[in-house]
Amino acid sequence: MKATIRRVNGLSLVGKGDSNHWVPMDTVADFGGSNAATKPMELVLLGLGGCTAMDVLSIMAKKRAPIADFELEIDAEQAADYPKVFTTIKLNYIFYGDKQKIKSNDIERAIELSKTMYCPVSNMLKHSVTIEYHYEIREMKTN
């Protein structure tokens, strides 16, 4: 796998990997950026979230779980001192649908498989940061 990063202006950057899709990155103006895109540390969280969400959703689909909607909330704590690495990352998987039909043991198994076998991002990060896994099953919102 390869990636390329290009400078746009100041600390505003774009990057692309083997998929050939450009991703903008930036930082706050105080540090020389334009505050116009996602920060690199946020991209780390998005990479982790996207990786494990895809795993869990595909496993749940194979189990024919009736999931009407899905969200993954990520809350990360960073060290106070530089390099301000993540010290804890909390993942909260939220499944929407009929609480009687979505099985907790299926969710737990899907998360476990993602955590230990399938998601390379979580398997890489677990050596340097504590990752906590939680989930909820919520009834669909009615308007």
C-alpha positions as CSV (number, residue, x, y, z in Angstrom):
1,M,0.0,0.0,0.0
2,K,1.2,3.5,-0.9
3,A,0.0,7.0,-0.2
4,T,0.9,10.5,-1.4
5,I,0.5,13.7,0.4
6,R,0.5,17.1,-1.4
7,R,0.6,20.6,0.0
8,V,-2.3,22.8,-1.1
9,N,-1.4,26.0,0.9
10,G,0.4,26.4,4.2
11,L,-0.5,23.3,6.2
12,S,-3.6,22.6,4.1
13,L,-2.9,19.2,2.5
14,V,-4.5,16.5,0.3
15,G,-3.6,12.9,0.3
16,K,-4.5,9.8,-1.7
17,G,-3.8,6.1,-1.3
18,D,-4.1,3.2,-3.7
19,S,-7.9,3.8,-4.1
20,N,-6.9,7.0,-5.8
21,H,-9.4,9.2,-3.9
22,W,-8.1,12.5,-2.6
23,V,-8.8,13.3,1.1
24,P,-8.3,16.9,2.3
25,M,-6.5,17.5,5.6
26,D,-5.9,20.8,7.5
27,T,-5.3,22.3,10.9
28,V,-6.3,25.5,12.7
29,A,-5.1,28.9,11.4
30,D,-3.0,29.4,14.6
31,F,-0.8,26.5,13.4
32,G,-0.6,27.6,9.7
33,G,-3.7,25.9,8.4
34,S,-6.9,27.2,7.0
35,N,-9.2,25.2,9.3
36,A,-10.9,23.9,6.1
37,A,-10.7,20.2,6.5
38,T,-10.3,17.2,8.8
39,K,-7.3,17.1,11.1
40,P,-5.0,14.0,10.7
41,M,-5.7,12.7,14.3
42,E,-9.4,12.9,13.4
43,L,-8.7,10.8,10.3
44,V,-7.1,8.2,12.6
45,L,-10.4,7.9,14.5
46,L,-12.4,7.9,11.3
47,G,-10.2,5.1,9.9
48,L,-10.7,3.0,13.1
49,G,-14.4,3.7,13.1
50,G,-14.9,2.9,9.4
51,C,-12.8,-0.2,9.6
52,T,-14.7,-1.8,12.6
53,A,-18.1,-0.5,11.4
54,M,-17.7,-2.2,8.1
55,D,-16.6,-5.4,9.8
56,V,-19.5,-5.5,12.3
57,L,-22.2,-4.5,9.8
58,S,-21.1,-7.1,7.3
59,I,-21.0,-9.8,10.0
60,M,-24.4,-8.8,11.2
61,A,-25.7,-8.9,7.6
62,K,-24.5,-12.5,7.3
63,K,-26.4,-13.3,10.5
64,R,-29.5,-11.7,8.8
65,A,-29.9,-9.3,11.7
66,P,-32.7,-6.8,11.0
67,I,-30.7,-3.6,11.5
68,A,-32.7,-0.6,10.3
69,D,-29.9,1.9,10.9
70,F,-26.5,2.2,12.5
71,E,-24.2,4.8,14.1
72,L,-20.8,4.5,15.7
73,E,-19.8,7.2,18.2
74,I,-16.2,7.6,19.0
75,D,-14.8,9.4,22.0
76,A,-11.0,9.7,22.3
77,E,-8.8,11.1,25.1
78,Q,-5.4,12.5,24.3
79,A,-2.3,13.0,26.5
80,A,-1.9,16.5,27.8
81,D,1.7,16.7,26.6
82,Y,3.2,16.4,23.1
83,P,3.0,14.4,21.0
84,K,-0.6,14.3,22.5
85,V,-1.2,10.6,21.5
86,F,-4.5,9.0,22.1
87,T,-4.6,7.4,25.6
88,T,-8.1,6.0,25.4
89,I,-10.6,5.5,22.6
90,K,-14.2,4.6,23.4
91,L,-16.3,3.0,20.6
92,N,-20.1,2.9,21.0
93,Y,-21.9,1.0,18.3
94,I,-25.6,2.0,18.1
95,F,-27.9,-0.4,16.3
96,Y,-31.4,0.8,15.4
97,G,-34.3,-1.7,15.0
98,D,-36.6,-4.1,16.8
99,K,-34.9,-4.7,20.2
100,Q,-36.6,-8.1,20.3
101,K,-35.1,-9.2,17.0
102,I,-31.5,-7.9,17.2
103,K,-29.6,-10.4,19.3
104,S,-27.0,-9.1,21.8
105,N,-24.8,-12.2,21.4
106,D,-24.6,-11.6,17.6
107,I,-23.5,-8.1,18.2
108,E,-20.9,-9.1,20.8
109,R,-19.5,-11.8,18.5
110,A,-19.3,-9.4,15.6
111,I,-17.5,-6.8,17.7
112,E,-15.1,-9.5,19.0
113,L,-14.3,-10.7,15.5
114,S,-13.6,-7.2,14.3
115,K,-11.5,-6.4,17.3
116,T,-9.4,-9.6,17.3
117,M,-9.4,-10.8,13.7
118,Y,-10.6,-8.5,10.9
119,C,-9.9,-4.8,11.6
120,P,-6.3,-4.1,10.9
121,V,-6.7,-0.5,12.3
122,S,-7.8,-1.6,15.7
123,N,-5.3,-4.4,15.8
124,M,-2.5,-1.9,15.1
125,L,-3.7,0.7,17.6
126,K,-4.4,-1.7,20.4
127,H,-0.7,-1.9,21.1
128,S,-0.4,1.8,21.9
129,V,-3.9,2.9,23.2
130,T,-6.7,1.4,25.3
131,I,-9.7,0.8,23.1
132,E,-13.1,0.3,24.8
133,Y,-16.0,-1.4,23.0
134,H,-19.6,-0.7,23.9
135,Y,-22.9,-1.1,22.1
136,E,-26.6,-0.2,22.4
137,I,-29.7,-1.4,20.6
138,R,-32.3,1.4,20.2
139,E,-35.8,1.3,18.8
140,M,-36.2,3.2,15.5
141,K,-37.0,6.8,15.9
142,T,-40.6,7.7,15.0
143,N,-41.5,11.2,13.8
